Amino acid sequence: MEVEPKKLFGNRIRELRKAKGISQEALAHLAGIDRGYMGHIERGNRNVTIEKIYQLAHALKVSPRDFF
């Protein structure tokens, strides 16, 4: 069974966040995203807009393509 793209994306965000030693709350703050919404993103419960992808990339200091 194939993993949903939302879950793959969320897992990748979590992986990059942890590699940089940033808490979920801190990442949400840096990206200007609600902490609860950040949790939904990492769990793969939400579709993420292009705008949010760029906000997260900027906060993590990576290219948006690093999420895929």
Distance bins in CASP14 RR format, pairs under 12 A and 6 or more apart:
PFRMAT RR
TARGET T0000
AUTHOR 0000-0000-0000
RMODE 2
METHOD distances of the structure
MODEL  1
1 7 0 0 0 0 0 1 0 0 0 0 0
2 8 0 0 0 0 1 0 0 0 0 0 0
3 9 0 0 0 0 0 1 0 0 0 0 0
3 10 0 0 0 0 0 1 0 0 0 0 0
3 11 0 0 0 0 1 0 0 0 0 0 0
3 12 0 0 0 0 0 1 0 0 0 0 0
3 44 0 0 0 0 1 0 0 0 0 0 0
4 10 0 0 0 0 1 0 0 0 0 0 0
4 11 0 0 0 0 0 1 0 0 0 0 0
4 43 0 0 0 0 0 1 0 0 0 0 0
4 44 1 0 0 1 0 0 0 0 0 0 0
4 45 0 0 0 0 0 1 0 0 0 0 0
4 46 0 0 0 0 0 1 0 0 0 0 0
4 47 0 0 0 0 0 1 0 0 0 0 0
5 11 0 0 0 0 0 1 0 0 0 0 0
5 12 0 0 0 0 0 1 0 0 0 0 0
5 44 0 0 0 0 1 0 0 0 0 0 0
5 46 0 0 0 0 0 1 0 0 0 0 0
5 47 0 0 0 0 1 0 0 0 0 0 0
5 48 0 0 0 0 0 1 0 0 0 0 0
5 67 0 0 0 0 0 1 0 0 0 0 0
5 68 0 0 0 0 1 0 0 0 0 0 0
6 12 0 0 0 0 0 1 0 0 0 0 0
6 13 0 0 0 0 0 1 0 0 0 0 0
6 40 0 0 0 0 1 0 0 0 0 0 0
6 41 0 0 0 0 1 0 0 0 0 0 0
6 42 0 0 0 0 0 1 0 0 0 0 0
6 43 0 0 0 0 1 0 0 0 0 0 0
6 44 1 0 1 0 0 0 0 0 0 0 0
6 45 1 0 0 1 0 0 0 0 0 0 0
6 46 1 0 0 1 0 0 0 0 0 0 0
6 47 1 0 0 1 0 0 0 0 0 0 0
6 48 1 0 0 1 0 0 0 0 0 0 0
6 67 0 0 0 0 0 1 0 0 0 0 0
7 13 0 0 0 0 0 1 0 0 0 0 0
7 14 0 0 0 0 0 1 0 0 0 0 0
7 40 0 0 0 0 0 1 0 0 0 0 0
7 41 0 0 0 0 0 1 0 0 0 0 0
7 42 0 0 0 0 1 0 0 0 0 0 0
7 43 1 0 0 1 0 0 0 0 0 0 0
7 44 1 0 1 0 0 0 0 0 0 0 0
7 45 0 0 0 0 1 0 0 0 0 0 0
7 46 0 0 0 0 0 1 0 0 0 0 0
7 47 0 0 0 0 0 1 0 0 0 0 0
7 48 0 0 0 0 0 1 0 0 0 0 0
8 14 0 0 0 0 0 1 0 0 0 0 0
8 15 0 0 0 0 0 1 0 0 0 0 0
8 41 0 0 0 0 0 1 0 0 0 0 0
8 42 0 0 0 0 0 1 0 0 0 0 0
8 43 0 0 0 0 0 1 0 0 0 0 0
8 44 0 0 0 0 1 0 0 0 0 0 0
8 48 0 0 0 0 0 1 0 0 0 0 0
8 67 0 0 0 0 1 0 0 0 0 0 0
8 68 0 0 0 0 1 0 0 0 0 0 0
9 15 0 0 0 0 0 1 0 0 0 0 0
9 16 0 0 0 0 0 1 0 0 0 0 0
9 40 0 0 0 0 0 1 0 0 0 0 0
9 41 1 0 0 1 0 0 0 0 0 0 0
9 42 0 0 0 0 1 0 0 0 0 0 0
9 43 0 0 0 0 0 1 0 0 0 0 0
9 44 1 0 0 1 0 0 0 0 0 0 0
9 45 0 0 0 0 0 1 0 0 0 0 0
9 46 0 0 0 0 1 0 0 0 0 0 0
9 47 0 0 0 0 1 0 0 0 0 0 0
9 48 1 0 0 1 0 0 0 0 0 0 0
9 49 0 0 0 0 0 1 0 0 0 0 0
9 52 0 0 0 0 0 1 0 0 0 0 0
9 53 0 0 0 0 1 0 0 0 0 0 0
9 56 0 0 0 0 1 0 0 0 0 0 0
9 57 0 0 0 0 0 1 0 0 0 0 0
9 64 0 0 0 0 0 1 0 0 0 0 0
9 66 0 0 0 0 0 1 0 0 0 0 0
9 67 1 0 0 1 0 0 0 0 0 0 0
9 68 1 0 0 1 0 0 0 0 0 0 0
10 16 0 0 0 0 1 0 0 0 0 0 0
10 17 0 0 0 0 1 0 0 0 0 0 0
10 18 0 0 0 0 0 1 0 0 0 0 0
10 24 0 0 0 0 0 1 0 0 0 0 0
10 27 0 0 0 0 0 1 0 0 0 0 0
10 38 0 0 0 0 1 0 0 0 0 0 0
10 39 0 0 0 0 1 0 0 0 0 0 0
10 40 0 0 0 0 1 0 0 0 0 0 0
10 41 1 0 1 0 0 0 0 0 0 0 0
10 42 1 0 1 0 0 0 0 0 0 0 0
10 43 1 0 0 1 0 0 0 0 0 0 0
10 44 1 0 1 0 0 0 0 0 0 0 0
10 45 0 0 0 0 1 0 0 0 0 0 0
10 46 0 0 0 0 1 0 0 0 0 0 0
10 47 0 0 0 0 0 1 0 0 0 0 0
10 48 0 0 0 0 1 0 0 0 0 0 0
10 52 0 0 0 0 0 1 0 0 0 0 0
10 53 0 0 0 0 0 1 0 0 0 0 0
10 56 0 0 0 0 1 0 0 0 0 0 0
10 67 0 0 0 0 1 0 0 0 0 0 0
10 68 0 0 0 0 0 1 0 0 0 0 0
11 17 0 0 0 0 0 1 0 0 0 0 0
11 18 0 0 0 0 0 1 0 0 0 0 0
11 41 0 0 0 0 0 1 0 0 0 0 0
11 42 1 0 0 1 0 0 0 0 0 0 0
11 43 0 0 0 0 1 0 0 0 0 0 0
11 44 0 0 0 0 1 0 0 0 0 0 0
11 67 0 0 0 0 0 1 0 0 0 0 0
11 68 0 0 0 0 0 1 0 0 0 0 0
12 18 0 0 0 0 0 1 0 0 0 0 0
12 19 0 0 0 0 0 1 0 0 0 0 0
12 41 0 0 0 0 0 1 0 0 0 0 0
12 42 0 0 0 0 1 0 0 0 0 0 0
12 44 0 0 0 0 0 1 0 0 0 0 0
12 48 0 0 0 0 0 1 0 0 0 0 0
12 53 0 0 0 0 0 1 0 0 0 0 0
12 56 0 0 0 0 0 1 0 0 0 0 0
12 57 0 0 0 0 0 1 0 0 0 0 0
12 60 0 0 0 0 0 1 0 0 0 0 0
12 62 0 0 0 0 0 1 0 0 0 0 0
12 64 0 0 0 0 0 1 0 0 0 0 0
12 65 0 0 0 0 0 1 0 0 0 0 0
12 66 1 0 0 1 0 0 0 0 0 0 0
12 67 1 0 1 0 0 0 0 0 0 0 0
12 68 1 0 0 1 0 0 0 0 0 0 0
13 19 0 0 0 0 0 1 0 0 0 0 0
13 20 0 0 0 0 0 1 0 0 0 0 0
13 22 0 0 0 0 0 1 0 0 0 0 0
13 24 0 0 0 0 1 0 0 0 0 0 0
13 27 0 0 0 0 1 0 0 0 0 0 0
13 28 0 0 0 0 0 1 0 0 0 0 0
13 31 0 0 0 0 1 0 0 0 0 0 0
13 33 0 0 0 0 0 1 0 0 0 0 0
13 37 0 0 0 0 0 1 0 0 0 0 0
13 38 0 0 0 0 1 0 0 0 0 0 0
13 39 0 0 0 0 1 0 0 0 0 0 0
13 40 0 0 0 0 0 1 0 0 0 0 0
13 41 1 0 0 1 0 0 0 0 0 0 0
13 42 1 0 1 0 0 0 0 0 0 0 0
13 43 0 0 0 0 0 1 0 0 0 0 0
13 44 0 0 0 0 1 0 0 0 0 0 0
13 46 0 0 0 0 0 1 0 0 0 0 0
13 48 0 0 0 0 1 0 0 0 0 0 0
13 52 0 0 0 0 0 1 0 0 0 0 0
13 53 0 0 0 0 1 0 0 0 0 0 0
13 55 0 0 0 0 0 1 0 0 0 0 0
13 56 1 0 0 1 0 0 0 0 0 0 0
13 57 0 0 0 0 1 0 0 0 0 0 0
13 59 0 0 0 0 0 1 0 0 0 0 0
13 60 1 0 0 1 0 0 0 0 0 0 0
13 62 0 0 0 0 0 1 0 0 0 0 0
13 64 0 0 0 0 0 1 0 0 0 0 0
13 66 0 0 0 0 0 1 0 0 0 0 0
13 67 1 0 0 1 0 0 0 0 0 0 0
13 68 0 0 0 0 0 1 0 0 0 0 0
14 20 0 0 0 0 0 1 0 0 0 0 0
14 21 0 0 0 0 0 1 0 0 0 0 0
14 22 0 0 0 0 0 1 0 0 0 0 0
14 23 0 0 0 0 0 1 0 0 0 0 0
14 24 0 0 0 0 1 0 0 0 0 0 0
14 27 0 0 0 0 1 0 0 0 0 0 0
14 38 0 0 0 0 1 0 0 0 0 0 0
14 39 0 0 0 0 1 0 0 0 0 0 0
14 41 0 0 0 0 1 0 0 0 0 0 0
14 42 1 0 1 0 0 0 0 0 0 0 0
14 43 0 0 0 0 1 0 0 0 0 0 0
14 44 0 0 0 0 1 0 0 0 0 0 0
14 56 0 0 0 0 0 1 0 0 0 0 0
14 60 0 0 0 0 0 1 0 0 0 0 0
14 67 0 0 0 0 0 1 0 0 0 0 0
15 21 0 0 0 0 0 1 0 0 0 0 0
15 22 0 0 0 0 0 1 0 0 0 0 0
15 42 0 0 0 0 1 0 0 0 0 0 0
15 60 0 0 0 0 0 1 0 0 0 0 0
15 62 0 0 0 0 0 1 0 0 0 0 0
15 66 0 0 0 0 0 1 0 0 0 0 0
15 67 0 0 0 0 1 0 0 0 0 0 0
16 22 0 0 0 0 1 0 0 0 0 0 0
16 24 0 0 0 0 0 1 0 0 0 0 0
16 27 0 0 0 0 1 0 0 0 0 0 0
16 31 0 0 0 0 0 1 0 0 0 0 0
16 42 0 0 0 0 0 1 0 0 0 0 0
16 56 0 0 0 0 1 0 0 0 0 0 0
16 57 0 0 0 0 1 0 0 0 0 0 0
16 59 0 0 0 0 0 1 0 0 0 0 0
16 60 1 0 1 0 0 0 0 0 0 0 0
16 61 0 0 0 0 1 0 0 0 0 0 0
16 62 1 0 0 1 0 0 0 0 0 0 0
16 63 0 0 0 0 0 1 0 0 0 0 0
16 64 0 0 0 0 0 1 0 0 0 0 0
16 66 1 0 0 1 0 0 0 0 0 0 0
16 67 1 0 0 1 0 0 0 0 0 0 0
16 68 0 0 0 0 0 1 0 0 0 0 0
17 23 1 0 0 1 0 0 0 0 0 0 0
17 24 1 0 0 1 0 0 0 0 0 0 0
17 25 0 0 0 0 0 1 0 0 0 0 0
17 26 0 0 0 0 1 0 0 0 0 0 0
17 27 1 0 1 0 0 0 0 0 0 0 0
17 28 0 0 0 0 1 0 0 0 0 0 0
17 30 0 0 0 0 1 0 0 0 0 0 0
17 31 0 0 0 0 0 1 0 0 0 0 0
17 38 0 0 0 0 1 0 0 0 0 0 0
17 39 0 0 0 0 0 1 0 0 0 0 0
17 41 0 0 0 0 0 1 0 0 0 0 0
17 42 1 0 0 1 0 0 0 0 0 0 0
17 56 0 0 0 0 1 0 0 0 0 0 0
17 57 0 0 0 0 0 1 0 0 0 0 0
17 59 0 0 0 0 1 0 0 0 0 0 0
17 60 1 0 0 1 0 0 0 0 0 0 0
17 61 0 0 0 0 0 1 0 0 0 0 0
17 62 0 0 0 0 0 1 0 0 0 0 0
17 66 0 0 0 0 0 1 0 0 0 0 0
17 67 0 0 0 0 0 1 0 0 0 0 0
18 24 0 0 0 0 1 0 0 0 0 0 0
18 26 0 0 0 0 0 1 0 0 0 0 0
18 27 0 0 0 0 1 0 0 0 0 0 0
18 42 0 0 0 0 0 1 0 0 0 0 0
18 60 0 0 0 0 0 1 0 0 0 0 0
19 27 0 0 0 0 0 1 0 0 0 0 0
19 60 0 0 0 0 1 0 0 0 0 0 0
19 61 0 0 0 0 0 1 0 0 0 0 0
19 62 0 0 0 0 1 0 0 0 0 0 0
19 66 0 0 0 0 0 1 0 0 0 0 0
20 26 0 0 0 0 1 0 0 0 0 0 0
20 27 0 0 0 0 1 0 0 0 0 0 0
20 30 0 0 0 0 0 1 0 0 0 0 0
20 56 0 0 0 0 0 1 0 0 0 0 0
20 59 0 0 0 0 1 0 0 0 0 0 0
20 60 1 0 0 1 0 0 0 0 0 0 0
20 61 1 0 0 1 0 0 0 0 0 0 0
20 62 0 0 0 0 1 0 0 0 0 0 0
20 66 0 0 0 0 0 1 0 0 0 0 0
21 27 0 0 0 0 1 0 0 0 0 0 0
21 60 0 0 0 0 0 1 0 0 0 0 0
22 28 0 0 0 0 1 0 0 0 0 0 0
22 29 0 0 0 0 1 0 0 0 0 0 0
22 30 1 0 0 1 0 0 0 0 0 0 0
22 31 0 0 0 0 0 1 0 0 0 0 0
22 38 0 0 0 0 0 1 0 0 0 0 0
22 56 0 0 0 0 0 1 0 0 0 0 0
22 59 0 0 0 0 1 0 0 0 0 0 0
22 60 1 0 0 1 0 0 0 0 0 0 0
22 61 0 0 0 0 0 1 0 0 0 0 0
22 62 0 0 0 0 0 1 0 0 0 0 0
23 29 0 0 0 0 1 0 0 0 0 0 0
23 30 0 0 0 0 0 1 0 0 0 0 0
23 35 0 0 0 0 1 0 0 0 0 0 0
23 38 0 0 0 0 1 0 0 0 0 0 0
23 39 0 0 0 0 0 1 0 0 0 0 0
23 42 0 0 0 0 0 1 0 0 0 0 0
24 30 0 0 0 0 0 1 0 0 0 0 0
24 31 0 0 0 0 0 1 0 0 0 0 0
24 33 0 0 0 0 0 1 0 0 0 0 0
24 34 0 0 0 0 0 1 0 0 0 0 0
24 35 1 0 0 1 0 0 0 0 0 0 0
24 36 0 0 0 0 1 0 0 0 0 0 0
24 37 0 0 0 0 0 1 0 0 0 0 0
24 38 1 0 1 0 0 0 0 0 0 0 0
24 39 1 0 0 1 0 0 0 0 0 0 0
24 40 0 0 0 0 0 1 0 0 0 0 0
24 41 0 0 0 0 1 0 0 0 0 0 0
24 42 1 0 0 1 0 0 0 0 0 0 0
24 43 0 0 0 0 0 1 0 0 0 0 0
24 56 0 0 0 0 0 1 0 0 0 0 0
24 59 0 0 0 0 0 1 0 0 0 0 0
25 31 0 0 0 0 0 1 0 0 0 0 0
25 32 0 0 0 0 0 1 0 0 0 0 0
25 33 0 0 0 0 0 1 0 0 0 0 0
25 34 0 0 0 0 0 1 0 0 0 0 0
25 35 1 0 1 0 0 0 0 0 0 0 0
25 36 0 0 0 0 1 0 0 0 0 0 0
25 37 0 0 0 0 0 1 0 0 0 0 0
25 38 1 0 0 1 0 0 0 0 0 0 0
25 39 0 0 0 0 1 0 0 0 0 0 0
25 42 0 0 0 0 0 1 0 0 0 0 0
26 32 0 0 0 0 0 1 0 0 0 0 0
26 33 0 0 0 0 0 1 0 0 0 0 0
26 35 0 0 0 0 1 0 0 0 0 0 0
26 38 0 0 0 0 1 0 0 0 0 0 0
26 59 0 0 0 0 1 0 0 0 0 0 0
26 60 0 0 0 0 0 1 0 0 0 0 0
27 33 1 0 0 1 0 0 0 0 0 0 0
27 34 0 0 0 0 0 1 0 0 0 0 0
27 35 0 0 0 0 1 0 0 0 0 0 0
27 36 0 0 0 0 0 1 0 0 0 0 0
27 37 0 0 0 0 0 1 0 0 0 0 0
27 38 1 0 0 1 0 0 0 0 0 0 0
27 39 0 0 0 0 1 0 0 0 0 0 0
27 41 0 0 0 0 1 0 0 0 0 0 0
27 42 0 0 0 0 1 0 0 0 0 0 0
27 52 0 0 0 0 0 1 0 0 0 0 0
27 55 0 0 0 0 0 1 0 0 0 0 0
27 56 1 0 0 1 0 0 0 0 0 0 0
27 57 0 0 0 0 0 1 0 0 0 0 0
27 58 0 0 0 0 0 1 0 0 0 0 0
27 59 1 0 1 0 0 0 0 0 0 0 0
27 60 1 0 0 1 0 0 0 0 0 0 0
27 61 0 0 0 0 0 1 0 0 0 0 0
27 62 0 0 0 0 0 1 0 0 0 0 0
28 34 1 0 0 1 0 0 0 0 0 0 0
28 35 1 0 1 0 0 0 0 0 0 0 0
28 36 1 0 0 1 0 0 0 0 0 0 0
28 37 1 0 0 1 0 0 0 0 0 0 0
28 38 1 1 0 0 0 0 0 0 0 0 0
28 39 1 0 0 1 0 0 0 0 0 0 0
28 40 0 0 0 0 0 1 0 0 0 0 0
28 41 0 0 0 0 1 0 0 0 0 0 0
28 42 0 0 0 0 1 0 0 0 0 0 0
28 52 0 0 0 0 0 1 0 0 0 0 0
28 55 0 0 0 0 1 0 0 0 0 0 0
28 56 0 0 0 0 1 0 0 0 0 0 0
28 59 0 0 0 0 1 0 0 0 0 0 0
28 60 0 0 0 0 0 1 0 0 0 0 0
29 35 1 0 0 1 0 0 0 0 0 0 0
29 36 0 0 0 0 0 1 0 0 0 0 0
29 38 0 0 0 0 1 0 0 0 0 0 0
29 55 0 0 0 0 0 1 0 0 0 0 0
29 59 0 0 0 0 1 0 0 0 0 0 0
30 38 0 0 0 0 0 1 0 0 0 0 0
30 55 0 0 0 0 1 0 0 0 0 0 0
30 56 0 0 0 0 1 0 0 0 0 0 0
30 57 0 0 0 0 0 1 0 0 0 0 0
30 58 0 0 0 0 1 0 0 0 0 0 0
30 59 1 1 0 0 0 0 0 0 0 0 0
30 60 0 0 0 0 1 0 0 0 0 0 0
30 61 0 0 0 0 1 0 0 0 0 0 0
31 37 0 0 0 0 1 0 0 0 0 0 0
31 38 1 0 0 1 0 0 0 0 0 0 0
31 39 0 0 0 0 0 1 0 0 0 0 0
31 41 0 0 0 0 1 0 0 0 0 0 0
31 48 0 0 0 0 0 1 0 0 0 0 0
31 51 0 0 0 0 0 1 0 0 0 0 0
31 52 1 0 0 1 0 0 0 0 0 0 0
31 53 0 0 0 0 1 0 0 0 0 0 0
31 54 0 0 0 0 1 0 0 0 0 0 0
31 55 1 0 1 0 0 0 0 0 0 0 0
31 56 1 0 1 0 0 0 0 0 0 0 0
31 57 0 0 0 0 1 0 0 0 0 0 0
31 58 1 0 0 1 0 0 0 0 0 0 0
31 59 1 1 0 0 0 0 0 0 0 0 0
31 60 0 0 0 0 1 0 0 0 0 0 0
31 61 0 0 0 0 0 1 0 0 0 0 0
31 62 0 0 0 0 0 1 0 0 0 0 0
32 38 0 0 0 0 1 0 0 0 0 0 0
32 51 0 0 0 0 0 1 0 0 0 0 0
32 52 0 0 0 0 1 0 0 0 0 0 0
32 54 0 0 0 0 0 1 0 0 0 0 0
32 55 1 0 0 1 0 0 0 0 0 0 0
32 56 0 0 0 0 1 0 0 0 0 0 0
32 58 0 0 0 0 1 0 0 0 0 0 0
32 59 1 0 0 1 0 0 0 0 0 0 0
33 39 0 0 0 0 1 0 0 0 0 0 0
33 40 0 0 0 0 1 0 0 0 0 0 0
33 41 1 0 0 1 0 0 0 0 0 0 0
33 42 0 0 0 0 0 1 0 0 0 0 0
33 46 0 0 0 0 0 1 0 0 0 0 0
33 48 0 0 0 0 1 0 0 0 0 0 0
33 49 0 0 0 0 0 1 0 0 0 0 0
33 51 0 0 0 0 0 1 0 0 0 0 0
33 52 1 0 0 1 0 0 0 0 0 0 0
33 53 0 0 0 0 0 1 0 0 0 0 0
33 54 0 0 0 0 0 1 0 0 0 0 0
33 55 1 0 0 1 0 0 0 0 0 0 0
33 56 1 0 0 1 0 0 0 0 0 0 0
33 58 0 0 0 0 0 1 0 0 0 0 0
33 59 0 0 0 0 1 0 0 0 0 0 0
33 60 0 0 0 0 0 1 0 0 0 0 0
34 40 0 0 0 0 1 0 0 0 0 0 0
34 41 0 0 0 0 0 1 0 0 0 0 0
34 46 0 0 0 0 0 1 0 0 0 0 0
34 52 0 0 0 0 0 1 0 0 0 0 0
34 55 0 0 0 0 0 1 0 0 0 0 0
35 41 0 0 0 0 0 1 0 0 0 0 0
35 42 0 0 0 0 0 1 0 0 0 0 0
36 42 0 0 0 0 1 0 0 0 0 0 0
36 43 0 0 0 0 0 1 0 0 0 0 0
36 45 0 0 0 0 0 1 0 0 0 0 0
36 46 0 0 0 0 1 0 0 0 0 0 0
37 43 0 0 0 0 0 1 0 0 0 0 0
37 44 0 0 0 0 0 1 0 0 0 0 0
37 45 0 0 0 0 1 0 0 0 0 0 0
37 46 1 0 0 1 0 0 0 0 0 0 0
37 47 0 0 0 0 0 1 0 0 0 0 0
37 48 0 0 0 0 1 0 0 0 0 0 0
37 49 0 0 0 0 0 1 0 0 0 0 0
37 52 0 0 0 0 1 0 0 0 0 0 0
37 55 0 0 0 0 0 1 0 0 0 0 0
37 56 0 0 0 0 0 1 0 0 0 0 0
38 44 0 0 0 0 0 1 0 0 0 0 0
38 45 0 0 0 0 0 1 0 0 0 0 0
38 46 0 0 0 0 1 0 0 0 0 0 0
38 48 0 0 0 0 0 1 0 0 0 0 0
38 52 0 0 0 0 1 0 0 0 0 0 0
38 55 0 0 0 0 0 1 0 0 0 0 0
38 56 0 0 0 0 1 0 0 0 0 0 0
38 59 0 0 0 0 0 1 0 0 0 0 0
38 60 0 0 0 0 0 1 0 0 0 0 0
39 45 1 0 0 1 0 0 0 0 0 0 0
39 46 0 0 0 0 1 0 0 0 0 0 0
39 48 0 0 0 0 0 1 0 0 0 0 0
39 56 0 0 0 0 0 1 0 0 0 0 0
40 46 1 0 1 0 0 0 0 0 0 0 0
40 47 0 0 0 0 1 0 0 0 0 0 0
40 48 0 0 0 0 1 0 0 0 0 0 0
40 52 0 0 0 0 0 1 0 0 0 0 0
41 47 0 0 0 0 1 0 0 0 0 0 0
41 48 1 0 1 0 0 0 0 0 0 0 0
41 49 0 0 0 0 0 1 0 0 0 0 0
41 52 1 0 0 1 0 0 0 0 0 0 0
41 53 0 0 0 0 1 0 0 0 0 0 0
41 55 0 0 0 0 0 1 0 0 0 0 0
41 56 1 0 0 1 0 0 0 0 0 0 0
41 67 0 0 0 0 0 1 0 0 0 0 0
42 48 0 0 0 0 0 1 0 0 0 0 0
42 56 0 0 0 0 0 1 0 0 0 0 0
42 67 0 0 0 0 0 1 0 0 0 0 0
46 52 0 0 0 0 1 0 0 0 0 0 0
46 53 0 0 0 0 0 1 0 0 0 0 0
47 53 0 0 0 0 0 1 0 0 0 0 0
48 54 0 0 0 0 0 1 0 0 0 0 0
48 55 0 0 0 0 1 0 0 0 0 0 0
48 56 1 0 0 1 0 0 0 0 0 0 0
48 57 0 0 0 0 0 1 0 0 0 0 0
48 64 0 0 0 0 0 1 0 0 0 0 0
48 67 0 0 0 0 1 0 0 0 0 0 0
48 68 0 0 0 0 0 1 0 0 0 0 0
49 55 0 0 0 0 1 0 0 0 0 0 0
49 56 0 0 0 0 0 1 0 0 0 0 0
49 64 0 0 0 0 0 1 0 0 0 0 0
50 56 0 0 0 0 0 1 0 0 0 0 0
50 57 0 0 0 0 0 1 0 0 0 0 0
50 64 0 0 0 0 1 0 0 0 0 0 0
50 67 0 0 0 0 0 1 0 0 0 0 0
51 57 0 0 0 0 0 1 0 0 0 0 0
51 58 0 0 0 0 0 1 0 0 0 0 0
51 64 0 0 0 0 0 1 0 0 0 0 0
52 58 0 0 0 0 0 1 0 0 0 0 0
52 59 0 0 0 0 0 1 0 0 0 0 0
52 64 0 0 0 0 0 1 0 0 0 0 0
52 67 0 0 0 0 0 1 0 0 0 0 0
53 59 0 0 0 0 0 1 0 0 0 0 0
53 60 0 0 0 0 0 1 0 0 0 0 0
53 62 0 0 0 0 0 1 0 0 0 0 0
53 63 0 0 0 0 0 1 0 0 0 0 0
53 64 1 0 1 0 0 0 0 0 0 0 0
53 65 0 0 0 0 1 0 0 0 0 0 0
53 66 0 0 0 0 0 1 0 0 0 0 0
53 67 1 0 0 1 0 0 0 0 0 0 0
53 68 0 0 0 0 1 0 0 0 0 0 0
54 60 0 0 0 0 0 1 0 0 0 0 0
54 62 0 0 0 0 0 1 0 0 0 0 0
54 63 0 0 0 0 1 0 0 0 0 0 0
54 64 1 0 1 0 0 0 0 0 0 0 0
54 65 0 0 0 0 0 1 0 0 0 0 0
54 67 0 0 0 0 0 1 0 0 0 0 0
55 64 0 0 0 0 1 0 0 0 0 0 0
55 67 0 0 0 0 0 1 0 0 0 0 0
56 62 0 0 0 0 1 0 0 0 0 0 0
56 63 0 0 0 0 0 1 0 0 0 0 0
56 64 0 0 0 0 1 0 0 0 0 0 0
56 66 0 0 0 0 0 1 0 0 0 0 0
56 67 1 0 0 1 0 0 0 0 0 0 0
57 63 1 0 0 1 0 0 0 0 0 0 0
57 64 1 0 1 0 0 0 0 0 0 0 0
57 65 0 0 0 0 1 0 0 0 0 0 0
57 66 1 0 0 1 0 0 0 0 0 0 0
57 67 1 0 0 1 0 0 0 0 0 0 0
57 68 0 0 0 0 0 1 0 0 0 0 0
58 64 0 0 0 0 1 0 0 0 0 0 0
58 66 0 0 0 0 0 1 0 0 0 0 0
59 67 0 0 0 0 0 1 0 0 0 0 0
60 66 0 0 0 0 1 0 0 0 0 0 0
60 67 0 0 0 0 1 0 0 0 0 0 0
62 68 0 0 0 0 0 1 0 0 0 0 0
END
